[in-house]
């Protein structure tokens, strides 16, 4: 390497060092100006992306950022590990500061009474994989509810399936409640450690709670008291809010396409047979018999004893 090349190398290195010093000096001047204008800064946790309501917060969804201390809320989170695993109580926008008031810590179920609309009732129905759409129903879904009822007696008994409710909102599946923390904690077999159970994909629930009017609740309770296994759910598209006209009940005849026969219809009474009109018989007029005239002597003897 010649002397010129060596000199150029050192000049480049010196220029780089000089530029670094100038950049550092500029940043320090800006920081001093920034601190003078806004005060000192503090590192806080902000949302790295939009976080939806009731969404569990993971480490990839947040980051730390320097913000002016005067603009930081008192309950702002400063360490990301403090909120990992918590649930957003309200939507948090990208770049928004995360505060404790916007978080929910998993704990005891808070109930669903506030989720029930005024004038409505919450009704819980037992389900299995067949009657509950393979337990794929989730809180917030909308369903149609069908019931199978046996009507008639004896040879006239038959089963009818009809629609009890249309567009019913699902308030809860098991203990997973709509607009609530989508997970729960249970103690392990030792009773010392807590196990976290995610409820967003839970298929172990055995009940579904729906919202119903008082009359619908009364009808559901009647079916539950007589045949709880005869209630079925059909899942709807969340954008399909149309209520179809009431369909006739399904029976064995309607399914097989046979003509409907009302087995329990009362039979018409037999018409009485009218007697044939007989011609009235004309009375025969016989000549009146002449009374035999009794002798006066016999008349007189009628009241006396003959000697």
C-alpha positions as a Python dict, from the first residue, in 0.01 Angstrom:
ca = {
    (1, 'X'): (0, 0, 0),
    (2, 'X'): (145, 333, -104),
    (3, 'X'): (174, 645, 104),
    (4, 'X'): (-117, 810, -78),
    (5, 'X'): (-347, 518, -10),
    (6, 'X'): (-249, 513, 357),
    (7, 'X'): (-311, 882, 383),
    (8, 'X'): (-652, 850, 219),
    (9, 'X'): (-747, 568, 457),
    (10, 'X'): (-661, 772, 762),
    (11, 'X'): (-843, 1072, 623),
    (12, 'X'): (-1155, 855, 576),
    (13, 'X'): (-1133, 720, 927),
    (14, 'X'): (-1084, 1067, 1067),
    (15, 'X'): (-1380, 1199, 867),
    (16, 'X'): (-1599, 918, 999),
    (17, 'X'): (-1498, 988, 1356),
    (18, 'X'): (-1555, 1358, 1308),
    (19, 'X'): (-1902, 1292, 1160),
    (20, 'X'): (-1990, 1065, 1452),
    (21, 'X'): (-1886, 1335, 1697),
    (22, 'X'): (-2091, 1594, 1513),
    (23, 'X'): (-2396, 1362, 1506),
    (24, 'X'): (-2366, 1287, 1877),
    (25, 'X'): (-2325, 1654, 1955),
    (26, 'X'): (-2632, 1737, 1744),
    (27, 'X'): (-2841, 1470, 1916),
    (28, 'X'): (-2737, 1595, 2258),
    (29, 'X'): (-2826, 1951, 2162),
    (30, 'X'): (-3166, 1834, 2038),
    (31, 'X'): (-3221, 1631, 2354),
    (32, 'X'): (-3132, 1933, 2566),
    (33, 'X'): (-3368, 2146, 2360),
    (34, 'X'): (-3638, 1877, 2384),
    (35, 'X'): (-3593, 1843, 2759),
    (36, 'X'): (-3605, 2219, 2799),
    (37, 'X'): (-3928, 2236, 2600),
    (38, 'X'): (-4111, 1927, 2725),
    (39, 'X'): (-3918, 1824, 3033),
    (40, 'X'): (-3746, 1494, 3097),
    (41, 'X'): (-3852, 1176, 2919),
    (42, 'X'): (-3961, 839, 3051),
    (43, 'X'): (-3979, 496, 2889),
    (44, 'X'): (-4332, 350, 2883),
    (45, 'X'): (-4514, 63, 2713),
    (46, 'X'): (-4715, 143, 2400),
    (47, 'X'): (-4918, -74, 2164),
    (48, 'X'): (-4717, -200, 1870),
    (49, 'X'): (-5039, -281, 1681),
    (50, 'X'): (-5413, -238, 1725),
    (51, 'X'): (-5538, -448, 2016),
    (52, 'X'): (-5906, -538, 2011),
    (53, 'X'): (-6131, -540, 2314),
    (54, 'X'): (-6110, -862, 2520),
    (55, 'X'): (-5798, -969, 2330),
    (56, 'X'): (-5515, -1130, 2523),
    (57, 'X'): (-5195, -922, 2515),
    (58, 'X'): (-4874, -1097, 2410),
    (59, 'X'): (-4514, -968, 2403),
    (60, 'X'): (-4522, -920, 2025),
    (61, 'X'): (-4811, -674, 2054),
    (62, 'X'): (-4635, -409, 2268),
    (63, 'X'): (-4306, -220, 2280),
    (64, 'X'): (-4136, 47, 2491),
    (65, 'X'): (-4096, 406, 2383),
    (66, 'X'): (-3950, 728, 2524),
    (67, 'X'): (-4218, 988, 2591),
    (68, 'X'): (-4214, 1324, 2770),
    (69, 'X'): (-4263, 1271, 3142),
    (70, 'X'): (-4515, 1553, 3157),
    (71, 'X'): (-4744, 1370, 2914),
    (72, 'X'): (-4724, 1029, 3078),
    (73, 'X'): (-5026, 918, 3277),
    (74, 'X'): (-4965, 819, 3640),
    (75, 'X'): (-5081, 456, 3588),
    (76, 'X'): (-4885, 398, 3266),
    (77, 'X'): (-4710, 63, 3232),
    (78, 'X'): (-4332, 87, 3220),
    (79, 'X'): (-4235, -283, 3208),
    (80, 'X'): (-4389, -505, 2936),
    (81, 'X'): (-4372, -816, 3154),
    (82, 'X'): (-4630, -661, 3385),
    (83, 'X'): (-4908, -685, 3125),
    (84, 'X'): (-4819, -993, 2921),
    (85, 'X'): (-5111, -1232, 2950),
    (86, 'X'): (-5362, -970, 3057),
    (87, 'X'): (-5672, -881, 2857),
    (88, 'X'): (-5758, -546, 2700),
    (89, 'X'): (-6071, -403, 2862),
    (90, 'X'): (-6108, -148, 2581),
    (91, 'X'): (-5964, -123, 2229),
    (92, 'X'): (-5603, 3, 2232),
    (93, 'X'): (-5476, 175, 1917),
    (94, 'X'): (-5130, 142, 1768),
    (95, 'X'): (-4886, 379, 1943),
    (96, 'X'): (-5126, 438, 2231),
    (97, 'X'): (-4989, 430, 2585),
    (98, 'X'): (-5097, 122, 2782),
    (99, 'X'): (-5238, 206, 3124),
    (100, 'X'): (-5361, -17, 3404),
    (101, 'X'): (-5721, 101, 3368),
    (102, 'X'): (-5729, -49, 3018),
    (103, 'X'): (-5641, -399, 3139),
    (104, 'X'): (-5825, -685, 3304),
    (105, 'X'): (-5653, -946, 3513),
    (106, 'X'): (-5796, -1299, 3490),
    (107, 'X'): (-5996, -1380, 3798),
    (108, 'X'): (-6338, -1498, 3916),
    (109, 'X'): (-6621, -1480, 3666),
    (110, 'X'): (-6798, -1145, 3692),
    (111, 'X'): (-7131, -1278, 3563),
    (112, 'X'): (-7339, -1190, 3259),
    (113, 'X'): (-7627, -992, 3410),
    (114, 'X'): (-7510, -671, 3243),
    (115, 'X'): (-7495, -851, 2908),
    (116, 'X'): (-7866, -934, 2915),
    (117, 'X'): (-8072, -679, 2724),
    (118, 'X'): (-8357, -505, 2910),
    (119, 'X'): (-8685, -704, 2901),
    (120, 'X'): (-8489, -1021, 2808),
    (121, 'X'): (-8386, -1323, 3014),
    (122, 'X'): (-8083, -1553, 3018),
    (123, 'X'): (-8167, -1923, 2980),
    (124, 'X'): (-7912, -2205, 3005),
    (125, 'X'): (-7966, -2520, 2796),
    (126, 'X'): (-7765, -2845, 2820),
    (127, 'X'): (-7599, -2951, 2493),
    (128, 'X'): (-7378, -3218, 2343),
    (129, 'X'): (-7188, -3248, 2015),
    (130, 'X'): (-7497, -3339, 1813),
    (131, 'X'): (-7743, -3088, 1954),
    (132, 'X'): (-7484, -2810, 1991),
    (133, 'X'): (-7326, -2796, 1641),
    (134, 'X'): (-7025, -3005, 1753),
    (135, 'X'): (-6973, -2746, 2029),
    (136, 'X'): (-6841, -2495, 1777),
    (137, 'X'): (-7079, -2227, 1905),
    (138, 'X'): (-6902, -1934, 2072),
    (139, 'X'): (-7025, -1644, 2288),
    (140, 'X'): (-7169, -1373, 2069),
    (141, 'X'): (-7289, -1612, 1797),
    (142, 'X'): (-7652, -1620, 1687),
    (143, 'X'): (-7851, -1940, 1666),
    (144, 'X'): (-8193, -2082, 1585),
    (145, 'X'): (-8343, -2320, 1841),
    (146, 'X'): (-8562, -2616, 1749),
    (147, 'X'): (-8765, -2848, 1971),
    (148, 'X'): (-8900, -3201, 1924),
    (149, 'X'): (-9231, -3264, 2100),
    (150, 'X'): (-9448, -3576, 2116),
    (151, 'X'): (-9817, -3505, 2066),
    (152, 'X'): (-10126, -3721, 2079),
    (153, 'X'): (-10189, -4046, 2265),
    (154, 'X'): (-10192, -4412, 2178),
    (155, 'X'): (-10198, -4492, 1809),
    (156, 'X'): (-10245, -4122, 1737),
    (157, 'X'): (-9912, -4027, 1903),
    (158, 'X'): (-9652, -3866, 1676),
    (159, 'X'): (-9342, -3647, 1703),
    (160, 'X'): (-9328, -3292, 1570),
    (161, 'X'): (-9020, -3073, 1526),
    (162, 'X'): (-9074, -2699, 1513),
    (163, 'X'): (-8878, -2374, 1544),
    (164, 'X'): (-8896, -2225, 1893),
    (165, 'X'): (-8663, -1925, 1849),
    (166, 'X'): (-8498, -1740, 1561),
    (167, 'X'): (-8181, -1527, 1575),
    (168, 'X'): (-8113, -1585, 1945),
    (169, 'X'): (-7788, -1438, 2075),
    (170, 'X'): (-7553, -1668, 2266),
    (171, 'X'): (-7448, -1504, 2592),
    (172, 'X'): (-7216, -1779, 2713),
    (173, 'X'): (-7087, -2127, 2639),
    (174, 'X'): (-7014, -2293, 2968),
    (175, 'X'): (-6826, -2032, 3172),
    (176, 'X'): (-6699, -1840, 2869),
    (177, 'X'): (-6903, -1519, 2863),
    (178, 'X'): (-6944, -1275, 2575),
    (179, 'X'): (-6733, -959, 2621),
    (180, 'X'): (-6552, -1113, 2916),
    (181, 'X'): (-6211, -1254, 2989),
    (182, 'X'): (-6167, -1545, 2743),
    (183, 'X'): (-5977, -1766, 2986),
    (184, 'X'): (-5984, -1898, 3339),
    (185, 'X'): (-5749, -2040, 3600),
    (186, 'X'): (-5780, -2369, 3784),
    (187, 'X'): (-5567, -2524, 4057),
    (188, 'X'): (-5375, -2834, 3960),
    (189, 'X'): (-5397, -3167, 4141),
    (190, 'X'): (-5156, -3047, 4409),
    (191, 'X'): (-5373, -2746, 4486),
    (192, 'X'): (-5075, -2512, 4477),
    (193, 'X'): (-5021, -2413, 4114),
    (194, 'X'): (-5262, -2236, 3882),
    (195, 'X'): (-5319, -2368, 3532),
    (196, 'X'): (-5439, -2127, 3267),
    (197, 'X'): (-5721, -2256, 3045),
    (198, 'X'): (-5800, -2071, 2722),
    (199, 'X'): (-6176, -2053, 2664),
    (200, 'X'): (-6167, -1915, 2309),
    (201, 'X'): (-6144, -2266, 2166),
    (202, 'X'): (-6306, -2454, 2452),
    (203, 'X'): (-6518, -2751, 2342),
    (204, 'X'): (-6559, -2905, 2686),
    (205, 'X'): (-6858, -2696, 2785),
    (206, 'X'): (-7189, -2874, 2843),
    (207, 'X'): (-7428, -2579, 2848),
    (208, 'X'): (-7518, -2283, 2628),
    (209, 'X'): (-7680, -1968, 2767),
    (210, 'X'): (-7903, -1774, 2528),
    (211, 'X'): (-8103, -1454, 2550),
    (212, 'X'): (-8481, -1499, 2531),
    (213, 'X'): (-8804, -1311, 2589),
    (214, 'X'): (-9006, -1410, 2898),
    (215, 'X'): (-9248, -1613, 2682),
    (216, 'X'): (-8961, -1790, 2501),
    (217, 'X'): (-8797, -1859, 2837),
    (218, 'X'): (-9120, -2009, 2966),
    (219, 'X'): (-9150, -2236, 2661),
    (220, 'X'): (-8787, -2343, 2695),
    (221, 'X'): (-8835, -2426, 3061),
    (222, 'X'): (-9136, -2641, 2972),
    (223, 'X'): (-8931, -2842, 2722),
    (224, 'X'): (-8640, -2865, 2967),
    (225, 'X'): (-8872, -2995, 3239),
    (226, 'X'): (-9023, -3265, 3017),
    (227, 'X'): (-8756, -3362, 2762),
    (228, 'X'): (-8429, -3165, 2799),
    (229, 'X'): (-8264, -3370, 2524),
    (230, 'X'): (-8515, -3256, 2263),
    (231, 'X'): (-8373, -2906, 2207),
    (232, 'X'): (-8138, -2849, 1913),
    (233, 'X'): (-7926, -2554, 1796),
    (234, 'X'): (-7856, -2433, 1442),
    (235, 'X'): (-7573, -2181, 1395),
    (236, 'X'): (-7644, -1868, 1187),
    (237, 'X'): (-7421, -1636, 987),
    (238, 'X'): (-7362, -1326, 1204),
    (239, 'X'): (-7469, -1102, 914),
    (240, 'X'): (-7794, -1294, 858),
    (241, 'X'): (-8050, -1122, 1079),
    (242, 'X'): (-8360, -1209, 875),
    (243, 'X'): (-8637, -1397, 1055),
    (244, 'X'): (-8808, -1640, 814),
    (245, 'X'): (-9184, -1692, 830),
    (246, 'X'): (-9298, -1961, 1068),
    (247, 'X'): (-9268, -2302, 904),
    (248, 'X'): (-9512, -2586, 965),
    (249, 'X'): (-9395, -2856, 1204),
    (250, 'X'): (-9195, -3144, 1062),
    (251, 'X'): (-9341, -3491, 1109),
    (252, 'X'): (-9274, -3837, 967),
    (253, 'X'): (-9531, -3769, 696),
    (254, 'X'): (-9381, -3433, 594),
    (255, 'X'): (-9025, -3574, 586),
    (256, 'X'): (-9120, -3874, 374),
    (257, 'X'): (-9351, -3673, 152),
    (258, 'X'): (-9663, -3867, 240),
    (259, 'X'): (-9993, -3683, 267),
    (260, 'X'): (-10061, -3543, 607),
    (261, 'X'): (-10325, -3740, 796),
    (262, 'X'): (-10465, -3602, 1116),
    (263, 'X'): (-10474, -3914, 1331),
    (264, 'X'): (-10604, -3733, 1632),
    (265, 'X'): (-10886, -3555, 1452),
    (266, 'X'): (-11229, -3635, 1600),
    (267, 'X'): (-11448, -3859, 1386),
    (268, 'X'): (-11770, -3711, 1254),
    (269, 'X'): (-12083, -3851, 1420),
    (270, 'X'): (-12297, -4079, 1205),
    (271, 'X'): (-12601, -3911, 1055),
    (272, 'X'): (-12921, -4052, 1200),
    (273, 'X'): (-13135, -4242, 953),
    (274, 'X'): (-13465, -4070, 897),
    (275, 'X'): (-13759, -4314, 925),
    (276, 'X'): (-13967, -4351, 614),
    (277, 'X'): (-14285, -4152, 619),
    (278, 'X'): (-14582, -4385, 636),
    (279, 'X'): (-14910, -4294, 480),
    (280, 'X'): (-15164, -4228, 750),
    (281, 'X'): (-15430, -4495, 762),
    (282, 'X'): (-15776, -4373, 694),
    (283, 'X'): (-16013, -4468, 976),
    (284, 'X'): (-16282, -4712, 875),
    (285, 'X'): (-16623, -4586, 954),
    (286, 'X'): (-16840, -4873, 1071),
    (287, 'X'): (-17209, -4810, 1121),
    (288, 'X'): (-17278, -4748, 1486),
    (289, 'X'): (-17419, -5046, 1664),
    (290, 'X'): (-17764, -4990, 1791),
    (291, 'X'): (-17789, -5021, 2160),
    (292, 'X'): (-18002, -5302, 2266),
    (293, 'X'): (-18290, -5159, 2441),
    (294, 'X'): (-18342, -5320, 2781),
    (295, 'X'): (-18681, -5394, 2897),
    (296, 'X'): (-18810, -5166, 3167),
    (297, 'X'): (-18878, -5462, 3387),
    (298, 'X'): (-18513, -5566, 3368),
    (299, 'X'): (-18404, -5213, 3449),
    (300, 'X'): (-18618, -5214, 3750),
    (301, 'X'): (-18486, -5549, 3863),
    (302, 'X'): (-18129, -5427, 3844),
    (303, 'X'): (-18152, -5272, 4186),
    (304, 'X'): (-18365, -5530, 4369),
    (305, 'X'): (-18325, -5891, 4475),
    (306, 'X'): (-18569, -6121, 4309),
    (307, 'X'): (-18760, -6327, 4548),
}
